Each structure stands twice: as C-alpha cells, then as structure tokens.
Amino acid sequence: MRRTMLAAAALYGLGAAAAHADDPAACRTLRLADIGWTDVAATTALTALLLRDLGYQPRTVALTIPGTYQALKSGEVDAFLGNWMPAMEQDRKPFVEDKSIDVLGPNLSGARYTLAVPQYLYDRGLHSFADIHDFARELNFRIYGIEQGNDGNRHVLDLIRADRDGLGKFQLVESSEQGMLAQLDKDYRAHRAIVFLGWEPHPMNVLYKIAYLSGGDDTFGPDQGAASVYTNVRTAYAETCPNATKLLGNEAFTLQGEDEMMNLILTRRLDPAKAAAAWAKGHKDAIRPWLDGVTTLDGRPAAAAVLGKL
C-alpha cells in the first residue's frame, strides 16, 4: 500500500506539471467504469458531466467489480471511481502488483462499509459479528447482501464457509442493492430482525435508524467498517492524459454531497446524469477547487468553461 501511494503521489506531480497543456486528441474519449452501486453511479455521472463541459466525450461502461479490474488491465476502460478500501483490497491487489493500474485519490474519506442491523436490534444486543448467531432463528439464518460477485458478498461467503463466529449455517441472500433495500424496508416496518450489508454515504442512513457491527476488522476494516474510496486509472493513463487525470485526482466528494445525489436517484427517481446535473447547479463552490490546474481539452481555463455552463 505504501508503494502504491508513493506511486500515486508521483502521478499527481506529473499531472500538475502538465496541467496547462491540453490533452492529445486520443484522450477525448474517456471510459468510466460503473459497478451499479448508487454512490458510484452518482460520482461517475458527475465526473462525466464535468468532462463533457471540458470538451471530452466520456462514456460509462457497466461492469462488475472483477470485470472492472480486468477492463482496466486490458485498456478497455480508463478510470474507476468506486474502489472502496479496505473491502476491495483482494480485488485490487493483483492489479497493483502487476502494475496494470494506478491508484489515485482518495476521492472520499470517512465512508463506512460492513454488516449492519436496525437500531432496535442493536439495542437488543446484536452489536458485533460474534453476536449474529445468537439471533439466528429470528434472522431465519439469513444475511442479506447485494449483487452476486461483489466484494462484500464474498467476504460474507468466506465467513460462512469458514464457520467464523458461528455463521456456518447461515445463507447469504444475493440480489441487488435495490433488492436488499426492499427487504430492509419490509423488515424494518414490521420491526423484524435483519442483518444486511450497509454503507455510508447512502440514504439508508437517513431513512432508517441503523447501526454498524463491530468484529469485521479482518475483512471490512476496523472501526465498524471505516472506509475510504479511491479512484483507479489504467496504467500509463496519467502520462498519456495528464489533464483529465488532474481532474480525477482533484475530485474530493463528501458524505453529505453523495447522500444528496443518491437521494435524488433513489427517492426522486432521477437518472444519475440528471441527479448529478441538479446537484452541480447548486454546489458550484464545491466543484470549483476540483478545476484548479485543469483546462478544457483545447487548453482554455476549466473554471470558466464548467461553472459558466452550470
């Protein structure tokens, strides 16, 4: 990890040095991976909006987490804004080691990702992974995950296979983010027991009173799944397209900002592009620092081009 961050620092220096030179025409199309999580959809859509105003032609590609890293390695996509750490450590590690990706960021700090329960269940004593088996019958021996193949589901499956914390008889219910949230809503309204994959930022933290479990340090990280989210780019992208990389490296999202965009998507049913545009119009001051040292594709100052259109 230390070598990765040092490499990232070197890339930032390169990006900063070349920021005033417009990127070559080959950089016009920038392919962004989207793994389907609402937070990643929101930040990817906002990034695409800014790139478009700078004269680029961003294209969003829907992929799984494993598919994203394979596509970065093969050069089929250029950037990924949803590298949740430490949960994705094993997904990312081989590609860092073989130098097929570069790590920028973090683009978000103070995030959280681990198993969670409704506050009423936490108040009854389900505080940690080790407590789950004490509520097994109420839980119907089920833990609710999201889409098949994602890192969080894999961590839970590993715990079940190893019978860690007495979870050997449990079943992971794999569906999707929306499927899991529907189950949470149903059980929450009925005041029933449920354990599910939870994360912040996400409107679930506002819509429901939930608590994150301790005891998942080896997989989801300490401090109840404390996490940071990084931007990854395919190897050599920073050298080839330093201006676009400068924007990607400058982006610093916030929990509140992502919650607001995600709420527009999940509650008001806006598509990510419209949600990002609506949020951006009301938060020019948040976006302004991301444009420092960045130009349009043809070399004009980025701030005038982007903020004027917003």
C-alpha positions in Angstrom: 0.0 0.0 0.0 2.8 2.4 0.9 4.5 1.9 -2.6 1.1 2.4 -4.2 0.5 5.7 -2.5 4.0 6.9 -3.3 3.4 6.0 -7.0 0.1 7.9 -6.8 2.0 10.9 -5.4 4.4 10.8 -8.3 1.5 10.7 -10.8 0.0 13.7 -9.1 3.2 15.6 -9.6 3.2 14.6 -13.3 -0.4 15.7 -13.7 0.2 19.0 -12.0 3.3 19.7 -14.2 1.4 19.1 -17.4 -2.0 20.5 -16.4 -1.7 23.6 -18.6 -1.0 21.6 -21.7 -4.2 20.3 -23.4 -4.5 16.6 -23.7 -4.0 15.0 -27.1 -7.0 14.2 -29.3 -6.6 10.5 -28.3 -7.7 11.4 -24.8 -11.1 12.9 -26.0 -13.0 9.7 -25.2 -12.7 8.7 -21.5 -14.3 5.4 -20.5 -15.6 5.3 -16.9 -16.5 2.0 -15.2 -19.7 1.9 -13.2 -20.4 -1.1 -11.0 -24.0 -0.3 -10.4 -23.8 1.0 -6.8 -25.8 4.2 -6.4 -22.9 6.1 -4.9 -20.6 5.1 -7.8 -23.3 5.9 -10.3 -23.6 9.4 -8.8 -19.9 10.2 -8.7 -19.3 8.7 -12.2 -22.2 10.8 -13.6 -20.9 14.0 -12.0 -17.4 13.3 -13.4 -18.9 12.7 -16.8 -20.8 16.0 -16.7 -17.6 17.9 -15.9 -15.6 16.1 -18.5 -18.3 16.8 -21.1 -18.2 20.5 -20.3 -14.4 20.4 -20.7 -14.7 19.1 -24.3 -14.2 15.4 -23.6 -16.5 12.6 -24.7 -17.0 10.4 -21.5 -18.6 7.0 -21.9 -19.9 5.0 -19.0 -19.4 1.2 -19.1 -21.5 -1.0 -16.8 -19.3 -3.7 -15.2 -18.9 -6.0 -12.1 -16.0 -5.3 -9.7 -13.9 -8.2 -11.1 -14.8 -7.1 -14.7 -13.8 -3.5 -13.9 -10.2 -4.5 -12.9 -9.9 -6.8 -15.9 -11.1 -4.0 -18.2 -8.6 -1.5 -16.6 -5.8 -4.1 -17.2 -6.8 -4.7 -20.8 -7.2 -1.0 -21.5 -11.0 -1.3 -22.2 -11.8 1.3 -19.6 -9.7 4.3 -18.4 -10.9 5.1 -14.9 -12.9 3.7 -11.9 -14.2 6.0 -9.1 -15.6 3.3 -6.8 -12.6 1.5 -5.2 -13.8 1.0 -1.6 -11.0 0.2 0.7 -10.2 -2.0 2.6 -13.1 -4.1 1.4 -11.8 -4.3 -2.2 -8.2 -5.0 -1.1 -8.1 -8.5 -2.6 -9.9 -7.4 -5.8 -7.4 -4.6 -6.4 -4.1 -6.1 -5.1 -3.2 -8.3 -8.1 -3.5 -5.4 -10.5 -1.5 -3.1 -8.3 1.2 -5.7 -8.0 1.4 -6.3 -11.8 1.3 -2.6 -12.3 -1.7 -2.7 -14.6 -3.5 0.0 -12.7 -2.5 3.2 -10.9 -4.2 4.4 -7.7 -5.3 8.0 -7.3 -7.3 9.5 -4.5 -8.9 9.0 -2.1 -11.9 10.8 -3.6 -13.9 10.2 -0.4 -12.9 9.8 3.2 -15.0 9.0 6.2 -17.0 6.3 4.5 -18.3 3.1 6.1 -19.0 -0.4 4.7 -19.8 -3.5 6.7 -22.7 -5.6 8.1 -25.5 -3.5 9.7 -28.7 -4.0 11.7 -31.7 -1.8 12.6 -31.1 0.2 15.7 -33.9 -1.7 17.6 -32.0 -4.9 17.0 -28.7 -3.4 18.1 -30.4 -2.2 21.3 -31.3 -5.8 22.0 -27.7 -6.8 22.0 -26.7 -7.6 18.4 -23.5 -5.4 18.4 -20.9 -7.5 16.5 -20.4 -10.3 14.0 -20.0 -12.6 17.0 -23.5 -11.8 18.2 -25.2 -12.8 14.9 -25.5 -16.5 15.7 -27.4 -15.6 19.0 -30.2 -14.3 16.9 -30.0 -17.0 14.2 -33.6 -18.2 14.4 -35.1 -14.7 14.4 -32.9 -14.0 11.3 -34.0 -17.2 9.6 -30.3 -17.9 9.3 -30.1 -15.3 6.6 -27.8 -12.3 5.9 -28.8 -10.0 3.0 -26.2 -8.9 0.5 -26.3 -7.1 -2.8 -25.3 -8.3 -6.3 -23.5 -11.6 -6.9 -19.8 -11.3 -7.2 -19.2 -8.1 -5.3 -16.6 -7.8 -2.6 -19.0 -7.5 0.4 -20.9 -10.6 -0.6 -17.6 -12.5 -1.0 -16.5 -11.5 2.5 -19.7 -12.8 4.0 -19.5 -16.1 2.0 -15.9 -16.6 3.3 -17.2 -16.2 6.9 -19.9 -18.7 6.3 -17.6 -21.3 4.6 -15.1 -20.9 7.5 -17.9 -21.1 10.1 -16.4 -17.9 11.6 -18.4 -16.5 14.6 -20.8 -19.5 14.3 -22.1 -18.4 10.9 -21.6 -21.8 9.2 -25.4 -22.5 8.9 -26.3 -19.1 7.6 -27.3 -18.3 4.0 -26.3 -15.2 2.1 -29.2 -13.8 0.1 -27.7 -12.3 -3.1 -29.9 -10.0 -5.1 -29.0 -6.3 -5.8 -28.8 -3.0 -3.9 -32.4 -2.4 -4.6 -33.5 -5.9 -3.7 -31.6 -5.7 -0.3 -33.1 -2.2 0.4 -36.6 -3.5 -0.3 -36.1 -6.4 2.2 -34.7 -3.9 4.7 -37.7 -1.6 4.3 -40.1 -4.5 4.7 -38.5 -5.9 7.8 -37.9 -2.5 9.3 -41.6 -1.6 9.1 -42.5 -4.9 10.7 -39.8 -4.4 13.4 -38.3 -7.8 12.4 -34.7 -8.9 12.8 -32.4 -8.5 9.7 -28.6 -8.3 9.1 -27.6 -6.7 5.8 -24.7 -5.1 4.0 -24.7 -1.4 4.9 -22.6 1.5 3.8 -22.3 5.3 4.1 -22.8 7.5 2.2 -26.2 6.2 1.3 -29.8 7.5 2.0 -30.4 4.3 4.1 -28.6 6.2 6.9 -31.3 8.9 6.8 -34.4 6.8 6.0 -33.7 4.2 8.7 -32.1 4.2 12.2 -29.4 1.6 11.7 -26.2 0.6 13.5 -23.0 -0.9 12.1 -21.5 -4.0 13.6 -18.0 -4.4 15.1 -15.9 -7.5 14.6 -15.3 -7.4 10.9 -11.8 -5.9 11.1 -10.1 -8.6 9.0 -12.4 -8.1 6.0 -14.3 -4.8 6.2 -11.8 -3.0 8.3 -11.7 -1.7 11.9 -13.9 0.9 13.5 -17.1 -0.7 12.2 -16.0 -0.8 8.6 -14.4 2.7 8.3 -13.5 3.1 4.7 -12.1 5.4 2.0 -12.9 5.4 -1.7 -10.2 5.7 -4.3 -10.0 6.5 -8.0 -8.1 4.0 -10.1 -6.9 4.5 -13.7 -5.3 2.1 -16.2 -1.6 2.1 -16.2 0.1 4.9 -18.1 -3.1 6.9 -18.4 -1.7 9.7 -16.2 1.3 10.1 -18.6 -0.9 10.0 -21.7 -3.8 12.2 -20.5 -2.4 14.4 -17.6 -5.2 17.0 -17.8 -8.0 14.5 -17.4 -6.0 12.8 -14.7 -5.6 16.1 -12.9 -9.4 16.5 -12.7 -9.8 12.9 -11.5 -7.2 13.4 -8.8 -8.7 16.8 -7.7 -12.2 15.4 -7.1 -13.0 15.3 -3.4 -16.5 14.2 -2.7 -18.2 14.5 0.7 -20.6 12.2 2.6 -23.3 14.9 2.5 -22.8 15.6 -1.2 -23.1 12.0 -2.1 -26.1 11.4 0.1 -27.8 14.3 -1.6 -27.2 13.0 -5.1 -28.1 9.4 -4.1 -31.3 10.7 -2.6 -32.2 12.3 -5.9 -31.7 9.0 -7.6 -33.4 6.7 -5.1 -36.2 8.9 -3.8 -37.0 11.3 -6.7 -36.2 8.6 -9.2 -33.9 10.8 -11.3 -31.4 9.0 -13.5 -27.8 9.6 -12.4 -27.0 12.1 -15.1 -30.0 14.3 -14.1 -29.3 13.9 -10.4 -25.6 14.9 -10.9 -26.6 18.0 -13.0 -29.2 19.1 -10.4 -26.7 18.8 -7.6 -23.9 20.5 -9.5 -26.0 23.6 -10.2 -26.5 24.2 -6.5 -22.9 23.4 -5.5 -20.6 25.4 -7.7 -18.4 26.3 -4.7 -17.8 22.6 -4.0 -16.8 21.9 -7.6 -14.6 25.0 -8.1 -11.5 23.5 -6.3 -11.6 20.4 -8.5 -10.9 22.6 -11.5 -7.7 24.0 -10.2 -4.8 23.4 -12.7 -7.3 21.9 -15.2 -8.0 23.1 -18.7 -10.6 22.3 -21.4 -9.4 19.8 -23.9 -8.3 22.6 -26.2 -6.4 24.4 -23.4 -8.8 27.1 -22.1 -9.3 27.6 -18.3 -11.6 24.9 -16.9 -13.4 27.0 -14.3 -14.9 29.5 -16.8 -16.0 26.6 -19.1 -17.6 24.5 -16.5 -19.0 26.9 -13.9 -20.4 29.1 -16.7 -22.5 26.3 -18.1 -23.7 25.3 -14.6 
